Amino acid sequence: MKRVWILVLTVFAIVPAFGQQQTLLTGKIDHGGYGGPVLKGIQIGNETGLMVGGRGGWIINHTFVLGGGGYGLVTEIDAPGDSLLNLGYGGLTLGLVLKSDELIHLTVGSMFGAGGIGLRSKDGIDIDEGVRSEHNEFFLIEPEVTAELNITPFFRISGGVSYQYFNGIDAFGFTDDDFSGFAADIQFKFGSF
């Protein structure tokens, strides 16, 4: 029993000597956040669509961003059977702000999300044509690069390009290839940066 206590005391004496923990964020950590609307232009098959949504995030040390966002299709995209496409998605966003204090600076990031597609009639009524037998849910990864302009200390505008990787769409005559591709967006950010 005496040996066990000696071992325990030795461990407690040695461990603090190795206690200099290295971390990604050290010293005083500044916190901020933002939120605001987003307009996103996308390509679906041979048609161009407009999505409207919002994004927000927690900003750590003016550099790292952890947030979320969501979008819905607002333009009319033709679908089979004289119907229109419904599209919506949302998810987690991770980002990095480069030189946040400069007037114009870059941000890079990615969204990891999920969503679904559906059909609606031209008068706006949802259509349930075999939805349960077809795969209309999907996963999405969307890496993005944007240029951001500091308008005021609490307002920024950014414009960027992204590439949307859709996975899981096989419904209503659509596949992943009809949705995957480049997109462009304009974001209006209000908050503490």
C-alpha positions in Angstrom: 0.0 0.0 0.0 2.9 2.3 0.8 4.3 1.8 -2.7 0.9 2.9 -4.3 0.9 6.1 -2.3 4.5 6.8 -3.2 3.6 6.3 -6.9 0.5 8.5 -6.6 2.5 11.3 -4.9 5.3 11.0 -7.5 2.7 11.3 -10.4 1.2 14.4 -8.8 4.7 15.9 -8.3 5.8 15.3 -11.9 2.6 16.2 -13.8 2.7 19.9 -12.9 6.3 20.1 -14.4 4.8 19.1 -17.7 1.8 21.4 -17.2 2.8 24.0 -19.7 0.0 23.3 -22.1 0.2 24.7 -25.7 -3.0 26.0 -27.1 -4.1 27.5 -30.4 -5.5 30.6 -28.7 -3.4 32.1 -25.9 -3.6 35.3 -23.8 -6.6 37.5 -23.9 -9.2 36.2 -26.3 -11.5 38.7 -28.0 -15.0 37.5 -28.9 -17.5 39.0 -31.4 -20.3 38.0 -33.7 -22.3 38.9 -36.7 -25.5 38.1 -38.6 -27.2 39.2 -41.7 -28.8 38.4 -45.0 -27.2 36.7 -48.0 -28.0 36.7 -51.7 -26.6 33.7 -53.6 -26.6 33.0 -57.3 -26.5 29.4 -58.3 -26.6 27.2 -61.4 -29.2 24.4 -61.6 -28.9 22.4 -64.8 -29.0 25.1 -67.5 -30.9 27.6 -65.4 -29.7 30.3 -63.0 -31.4 30.7 -59.7 -31.3 33.1 -56.8 -31.2 31.9 -53.2 -31.9 34.2 -50.2 -30.9 33.3 -46.7 -28.9 34.4 -43.7 -25.7 33.7 -42.0 -24.3 34.4 -38.6 -21.2 33.5 -36.6 -19.2 33.7 -33.4 -15.8 35.4 -34.2 -12.8 34.5 -32.0 -9.8 36.8 -31.9 -11.0 38.6 -35.0 -9.8 35.6 -37.0 -11.7 32.3 -36.5 -15.5 32.0 -37.2 -17.9 29.3 -36.1 -21.4 29.8 -37.3 -24.3 28.7 -39.4 -26.6 29.6 -42.2 -29.5 28.7 -44.3 -30.9 29.4 -47.8 -34.0 28.9 -49.8 -34.6 29.2 -53.6 -36.7 32.2 -54.5 -36.6 32.1 -58.3 -38.7 29.8 -60.5 -36.7 26.9 -61.8 -38.6 24.6 -64.1 -39.0 20.9 -63.1 -40.6 17.9 -64.8 -44.4 17.8 -65.1 -45.0 21.5 -65.6 -43.9 22.1 -62.0 -41.3 24.3 -60.2 -38.4 23.3 -58.0 -38.3 23.9 -54.2 -34.8 23.9 -52.8 -33.5 24.7 -49.3 -30.5 23.9 -47.2 -28.5 25.0 -44.1 -25.7 24.0 -41.9 -22.5 24.7 -40.0 -20.0 27.2 -41.2 -16.3 27.3 -40.3 -14.1 30.2 -41.5 -10.9 32.2 -41.2 -10.7 36.0 -41.6 -7.4 37.3 -42.9 -6.3 40.7 -41.6 -9.7 41.7 -40.3 -8.6 45.3 -39.5 -7.7 46.2 -43.1 -10.3 48.0 -45.2 -10.5 45.2 -47.7 -9.5 41.7 -46.7 -10.1 38.1 -47.5 -12.1 35.4 -45.8 -12.0 31.6 -46.5 -14.4 29.0 -45.1 -16.8 26.2 -45.7 -20.4 25.2 -45.0 -21.2 21.6 -44.1 -24.9 21.1 -44.4 -28.0 19.3 -45.5 -31.2 20.1 -47.2 -33.9 18.9 -49.5 -35.6 19.4 -52.9 -39.3 19.2 -53.7 -41.8 20.3 -56.3 -44.6 22.8 -56.3 -47.2 23.7 -58.9 -47.0 27.0 -60.7 -49.6 28.4 -58.3 -47.4 27.6 -55.3 -49.0 24.4 -54.0 -46.5 21.7 -52.9 -46.7 18.5 -55.0 -46.3 15.1 -53.4 -45.3 13.0 -56.5 -43.6 9.9 -55.2 -41.6 12.0 -52.7 -41.4 9.0 -50.3 -40.0 6.7 -53.0 -37.3 9.1 -54.3 -34.3 10.6 -52.6 -34.9 14.3 -52.2 -32.6 14.9 -49.2 -29.0 15.7 -49.7 -25.7 16.6 -48.0 -23.7 19.6 -49.1 -20.1 20.8 -48.7 -19.4 24.4 -49.9 -15.9 25.9 -49.7 -15.9 29.6 -50.2 -13.5 32.6 -50.7 -14.8 36.1 -50.2 -13.5 39.7 -50.3 -14.8 41.8 -47.4 -15.1 45.5 -47.2 -15.3 47.3 -43.8 -18.0 49.9 -44.1 -18.3 50.9 -40.4 -17.1 49.3 -37.2 -20.3 47.3 -37.1 -21.2 46.7 -40.8 -19.3 44.8 -43.5 -20.2 43.7 -47.0 -18.6 40.8 -48.7 -18.8 39.2 -52.1 -17.4 35.8 -52.9 -17.4 32.6 -54.9 -17.9 29.1 -53.7 -18.2 25.6 -55.1 -21.2 23.5 -54.1 -20.7 19.7 -53.8 -24.2 18.1 -53.5 -24.5 14.5 -52.6 -27.7 12.4 -52.4 -30.0 14.0 -55.0 -31.8 11.5 -57.2 -35.4 12.7 -57.5 -37.8 14.3 -60.0 -35.3 13.8 -62.8 -32.5 15.7 -61.0 -29.1 14.3 -59.9 -26.2 15.7 -57.9 -24.6 16.9 -61.2 -27.6 19.3 -61.9 -26.8 21.2 -58.6 -23.0 20.9 -58.0 -21.1 23.8 -59.4 -19.9 27.3 -58.8 -22.0 29.9 -56.9 -21.5 33.6 -56.1 -22.9 35.5 -53.2 -23.2 38.9 -51.5 -23.4 39.0 -47.7 -24.4 41.9 -45.5 -22.8 41.5 -42.0 -23.9 43.4 -38.9 -22.1 42.9 -35.6 -19.0 43.2 -33.5 -15.9 42.1 -35.5 
